[in-house]
Amino acid sequence: MRTLEIILLGLVQGATELFPVSSLGHAVLVPSIFRWSIQESDPTFLPYLVLLHLGTAAALLWLYRGEWVRLVRSFARAAIRGRIVSTDERLSFLIVVATVPAGVVGVFAESAIRTLFATPRLAAVFLIVNGGMLYGAELLRRRAERRSHLAERSRGEQELAFETIGDVRWRTAVLVGACQALALLPGISRSGVTMAAGLVSGLRHEEAAHFSFLLATPAILAAGALEVPSLAGSDAPLGTYAVGGAVAAVAAYVSARFLLRYFRSGRLDPYAAYCAVAGAVALLILR
């Protein structure tokens, strides 16, 4: 990989990781479409992508640094006490439970998943599927909102009573965590599929994004611990890779700040349309 390509790939990954458009899909498709010298089948390609994801994790840790300190302390207190008594303790255990499915799939299906990174056409197909999932989640959410409006109006009330991140149900955490495992497929967005699962489970858009970003951090760190050490024994340009990771971190931080504001009133529809169109165009180019 050329130096400029390495850095540009870091920018692409960091800018798209938290948007519900699949950073892995873009990382596989962009080099193929623009005829970069990057070889998706190279043994260092997947570890480098994971290194870029660590940049995203660093950005999220910084963004939620105060919350993560509380959650880690709360988890330790609850574990020592043997029971959960506070909202932060409950949330910390929910994150652990929701992280397990992706971790299990990642460990036992690593070799099968690795082969998918050498098939850009498949990534384009998954990108279209990702758009369909986002659109479907919005349709289901709108139906739920209409039913809630009708129910509240019949009682003469105005407020909708959806869950907040502080009282996410255990079944919601399991559902979101199981959906996160799908993000191991290039073209399926981690943030997109977890936000979609959160919306279907009753979370508001802003809360679904918040829970998705918290959930992404331990999963990315675990993948980094598994993949990145393999770079040490390779002839990869580690210094340039580190620069790419730093670029990804900055891009991810900016993206996260934007998305948290956007989802106060925005929806997933524009990203669903983008994924469907981008996947279709990529298939035509790669034909």
C-alpha positions, 0 to 999 in steps of 0.5 A: 500500500502506498503512503497516501492510500494508507492515510486516505483509507484511515480517513475513509474508515474514521469518517464512515465507522460511526455513520450507519453506512459500513466503514468495512464496506467502504474500506473494501470497495473504495480501493477496488473502485479507484484501483488503489494498490491495496490488496484486500487479500493481503495478510496485513489488510484486515489487521490494518483495518482493525488498527483503524478501528482502534482509532475510532475506539480511542475517539469514543473513549475520549468522547464518553470518558466521564461516562466510561469512568462511571461505568467501569467503577459501577461494574466493579462495585456490582461485581464485588457486591454480587448484585446490581443496585444502580442505573450505571451498574445495570448499564455496565452489565448490559454492555457486557451482555450485548458484547458477547455475541459479536465476540463469540462469532468473531472468534469462531468464524474469523477465517470465514470472515477474513475471506469476505474482505477479498470480495468487493462485489459481496461487500456491495451486495451487503451494503444494499442489504444494509440500506434495506435494514435501515429503511425497514427499521424506520418503517417499523419505528414509524408504525410504533410511533403512530400506535403510541400517538393514538394510544396517548391521544385516547388518554388525553396525553401528549408524551410518548413513553419509549425507553431511555438508555438508563432502563434498556431491557435485558432482551433489548441488549441481547437483540442489539448485541446479536445484531452487532455480530452482523457487522463483521460482514463488510457492507453491514454497518455496526452502528447502523444495525445496532441503531436499527435494533435499538429503534425496533426495541423502542429507543429514540434515535438519539438514545439508540445512537448513544447505546450503539457508540457505547457498545462499539467500544469494547467490541472494537478493543477486543478485535484490536487485541486479537488482530493488531499484534499480527502486524508486529511480525510483518514488514508492514510500515507501522509508522504510516499505519499509526498515522492512518490510525490517528487520522481515523481517530480524528475523523471518528470524533468529528463524526460522532459529535455530528451524529449525536446532534443529528439524531436529536431530530434526524432519522436513518432514511438518508443513510438507507438511500445512500447505502442502496445507491452506493451498493448498486453503483459499486456493483455496476463499476465492479461488473 
